[in-house]
């Protein structure tokens, strides 16, 4: 969408979050809250896109790659937008004004808002909503012909105005030629001495300008987040959107409400995902794979027809080959598991390469942490067609050749040649009558 800029108001610290972390950096499905708004703005084509921050958060926004304008003192929303003026100097198109705590906003909704603004040939357009409970939201006041006249804050609304169902969401689009003069004319009308952006609406209409309102089809998309309870509610809405997209694309989610999938995850059709599963980061799941219940997958690649879980933890750097298996109570990290290879249960495989058609017995552990500080972790290499026993330990760096067998209970500290049998355990010894003597003593 051409000729659109955006100003994101993110100067508040969010004290109601009861947190040392600034509100806009609380995580929602793997990304900071502010990133959801920035993504929607960028998807609309907003350029430039300016974030208005406080002095306390300026460096953090800048480190995240944002174009930052600083609101030196918290003097209201009107002052916040005015702080971005220098960043938009010379820009003459439309300006979206967004709130940095509305992570459920979508690019589609913002496109519709801008389109409605242009179709109405308006100087300013409000994104409005009709929530079930308007509470103290500002009411959108219209005249007898339905034209927007002003926005009245809920605390200032009279009895008649309080009955209005249409509320202001604090999201707008202005012509830049209208926005800056309107902000210059704002006056503080409160004991705090703050300048409210809502007052700019009345400034425009009293100057003979036209203000329109576009009603959001789903009020939830405009909801702000001010508490951790609202953060959880927003996460549930975003989860449902993501899950619906996957299901419409051919993924089976047996219980969508207990399945959490971050937006960066890619899943091909005909994958089945069981309840209470969490998929995070740069995870990629190929067609035909099945993810069991209570499984967590982070930055892993799961091959065609692979089986994972239940109760499995795949950590970053894990690659499961075609028709492979990572079973119950298995943890894998930074390892490649070959095609048709099985790690069925109760094992930890880390910093390892495992070939094709290998079976890892229960209780296998790769011990790859260096014995001395400062040394790199060793890697374990297990070849193809290997059969390990139960309760095997592999002390890295070590290599197990193709076709080798490992005896149960063995801790392997030396390389094992191809097709060899390796065992490293004491010979069994039975002491006759020992238990009876202990009971009698």
N, C-alpha and C positions, 0 to 999 in steps of 0.2 A: 504494500500500500504506500504510494508515493507521498512525499511532503508531510510526514508525521514525525514529530519529536515526542519525547516523553520525559516527564519529571516524576520521580518516585520519592514520595515523602517518607523518609525513614530516620528522622531525627530523634524519635522517642527512645527511651531506654527500656520501657516495658516493665515498670516496677511491679505491676501485678503478677508478673511471671515468678516473682520471688526467686530471682536467680542472678548470679554474677555474670551470666552470659547475656549479652544484649538480646532483646526480644527477636530481632530480625535474623539472628544467627542460630536460633533453636532449630533442630533438625526435623524435617518432615520427609519420611520415606527416603532417607539417605542424603538429602540435600538441605542446606539452610533455607529457612522460610523465604528469605528475600530472593533466592534464586528462582523460585516458582514465578514470582512477579516479573523478574527480569526476563525470564524465558518467554513469558507471554508478550512482553513488550517487544522483544527482539523478533518474535515470530510475526508480529504485525508489521515489522519493518521500521520501527522507531529508530531514528538516527538524526541527531544525537539522542542518547538515553542517559539522563543525569540523575544520580542518586543524591538526595539531600540528607546529609548526615550531621550528627552532633560532633563537637570537637573530641568527645570521648570515643567515638566510633569511626572517625575519619580514616585513620590508618588501616583499620581492619577492612573497611570497604575498598580502599585503594589497593590493598594487598590482594583482594579478590578480583581485581581487574576492572573495577567500576570507575566511571567518570564521576568524580565526587565534587559536590558543592557543599560548603559548610554553613549551617545555621548556627551562628555563634551563641545566641541565647534562644531559649524556647519561647518565642513570642507568637505562637499560633501558626495555623496552617497557611494563612495568607503570607506571613513572613517567610515560611519555609519555601514556598514556591518562588517568592521574590528572590531568595538566596541563589536560585539557579539561573537568574537572568543573565549574568555575565557569561555563563557557559553556553547560552543560546543566542548570544549577540550576533546579529546579522541574519538569523533564521527568520523566515517569513511564512512558514506553513502552519499547519494545525499542531497544537500541543496537547498531548494526553497528560492528565494529572492523575497519578496512581498512588494508592496507599501501599506502603511496604509491608503491611500486615494482612493482606488479602490473598493468601496463597491459592485459593480456589478459582481465581480469575482465569479465564481461558482466552487464548488468542482469538478464537471465533467470536466470543462476546465483544472483545475490543474492536474487532473489525466491523461488527454490526453497529457498534456505537458510533464509530467514525463515519460509517456509511450513512447512518441516520442523520448525523450532524450535517453532513454535506448535502444530503437530499433535502433537508429542511432549510438549507442556506442560512444556518444559524450562526450567531456570533459565539455562542457557548451552548453546550449540551450536557445535561446532567445524566449520569447513569443512575436510574432510580430502581427501586424494588418494592415489593409488597410482602414483607415477612408476616407470618402468622401473628407475631407480637411486635408491634412497632416500637414499643418501649419509649426510650427518650431519643430515638433517632430524629434528625431534622425532617420536618414535613415539607413536601413539595407543594407550594401553594399556587393554584392556577386561578385565572379569571373566569368569567362566565363563558367565554369562548374556548376555554381549555388551554389558553396560553400560560406558560410559566411566568409567574410574577416575582416570586422570591422563594427562599428557603428559610423556614423558621426552626430554630433549634428546639428540641423537645422540651427543654426546661423553660423556654420562653413562650411556648405555644399556648394560646387560649383554649377554652373548652371546645370551640368549634374546630380549631386547627388540629387539636389532638385526635379528633375523629377521622382525620385524613389517613388513609391506609398507605398511600404512596410516600416512601421515604427517600431521603438523599443517601447515597452510598459513599459520598466523598470521593467519587471518581468522575472526572469531567474530561471534555475536550473543548478547547478554546481556539479561536483564531488568535494567532500571536499578536496581531494588530489590536485585538480587543483585550487580551489578557493583561499586558503590562500596564496600560493606562488604568484599567480597573483596579489593579493591585495598588497603584500609586494613590488612588482615591480612598482606600480603606482607612477606617478610623477605629481605634479601640473603643468598644462599647461595653467594657466589662472591667471589673476591679483588677483583673490580672494584667490589663493593658495589652491584651493579645489582639492580633489581627486574624479574623476568621475568613477563610476562603469562601465560605457560604455567603458572606456579605457581598462578594463580588458579583453574584447573580443579580441581586437587586440593583447594584451599581450599573450593570449592563442594561437592565430593563428600563431603569429611570433615564438612561441616556438615549433611549430610543432603540436600543439594540434588541435582537431577537434571541431568546433563550428557549431551547427545546429540552425535552426529557425523553430518554429511551428507557423503557421498562424492561429490566432483565427477565428473561423467561423463567429462570430458576434463581430465587432469591439467595440460595445458599452460595452461589458463585461469588457473591459480593460480600459475604460475611467476613468481618475482621477477627483477628486472633489477639486476645489480650491476656488470657490466662492459660494455664496448662490444660484445664478442662476443655477450653475451646481449641487448643492445639490438637488434642486427641480427637475431637469431633472433626476437625479439618482433615486429619490424617485418614479417618475412616471414609470421608467423601472421596479423597484422592485415591485411596485404595480401591474403592468400588469402581471408579472410572477406569483405572488401569486394568483391573481384572475383567471388566466388561469388554474392553478392547481385545484382550487376549482370547477371551471366550468366543467373541465374534470372529476372530481370526483362526479358530479351529483348535484351541487349547481346552482341555477338560480340567476344570477346577471342581473337585468334589464338594468343597465347602468354601465358597469365595470369601465369606466373612472371616474365616480364620486363616486365610492365605494372604501373605503380605509380599508384594512384588514391587521392587523399586523401579522407577521409570527407565533406568538404563539397562534393564535386563531384556534380553532377546530370546524369544521362545518360538520355535517352529510349530507348525500344525501337527496334530495327533500326538502331542505330549499330554500325559496324565499327571496331575499334581494332587496329592492327597492332603487332608486337612492339617492345619497347624504347621505349615511350611513357610519359611522365610527365604526369599531369593533376593540377593543384594548385589550392588555394584555392576561390574562388567561381566556378569554371568551370561553364558550362552548355552542354550539347551536345544539339541537337535531332535528332529522328528522321531517319534516312536519311543522316546525315553519315558521312564516312569519314576516320579519322585515320591518316595514314601512319606508317611506322616511324621511330624515332629522333626523335620530335616531343616538344616540351615546351610545355605550355599552362598559363598561370597567369592566373587571374582573367579569363578571356575568355568570350565568348558566341559559340557557333558555330551558325549557322542550319540550317534544314532542307536536307538534301541537299548541304551544303557539303563541299568536299574540302580536306583539310589535309595538307601534307607530301608525301613523306617529308622528314626533316631540316628541320623548320620550328620556329620559336620564336615563339609568340604570347604577348605580355606583357600585364600588366594594362591594362584598358580597351579591349581589342580586341573589336570586334563584327563578325562575318562574316555577311553577309546570306544569304538563301536561294539555294542553288545557286551560291554564290561559290567562289573557289578561292584558297588561299594555298599556293603550291607549294614546291618544293625550295629549300633555303637562302634562305628568306624569313623576315624578322623584322618583326613588326608590333607597334606599341605605341600605346596610347591613340588608336586610330583606328577609324573606322567604314567598313567596306567594303560597298558596295551589293549588291543582288541581282544575281546572274549576273555580277558583276565578277570579273575574273581578275588575280591577282598571281602569275604562274606560277613565277618563279624568280629567284634572285640579286638580291633587292631588299630595301631597308629603307624601311618606311613608318611614320613616327611622327608623332603629333599632326596627324592628317589626317582629312579627310572626302572619301570617294570615292563618287561616285554609282553608279547602276545601269548595267549593260551596258558597263562600261569595261574596256579591256585595258591593263595596265601592262607595258611591255616589260622585258626583262631588264636588270638593273643600275640600276634606278631608285632614287634616293636623295632623301628629303626632308630638307633641311638646315634644321632648325628651332631650333637653339641660338642664343640671342641673341648679337649681336656684342659687347655691353657687359655687364659684370657687373651683376646686380640687375634686369635687364629680363626680362619673361616670355618664354617660348618662343613663337615665332610658329606659326600653324597654316597648313597647306596645304589648300586646297579644290580638288578635281578633280571636275568635273561628270560628268554621265551621257553615255554614248556617246563618250567620249574615247578616242583612240588615241595612246599615247605610244611613242616609239622606244626603241632600246636605249641604255643609258648616259645617261639623262637625270638631271639634278639639278634640284631645285625648292627655291629659296631662299625660305623663309617670312619674313614672311607673303605669301601669293600665292594667286591664284584662277585656275583654268583653266575656261573656260566650257564649256557643254554642246557636244558634237560637235566639239571642237577636235582638231587633230592637232599632235603635237610631233615635230620632226625628230630623228633619231638623233644622239647625241653632244651634245645641246644642254643648256646650263645656263640654266634659266629664272629670271630675276630680276624680271620684270614680269608683271602680269596678262595673260592671254591671252583675248581676246573669244571668244564662242561661234562655232563653225564656222570659226575661223581656223586657219592653219598657222603655227606658231612655230618659228623656228630661231635658234640663238645659238651659232655656231661659226665659226672662220676659214674662208675660202674655200680649197679644196685647191689646192696649187701643186706641180708636179712639176719637179725639177731634173735634167735629162737628164745621164746619165753620172756622176752624183755618187758612186754606190756603187763603180763601177769605179775612179774616181780615188782613193777612200779605200783600196781594196785594194792599189793600186800604190804608195802613199806609205809 
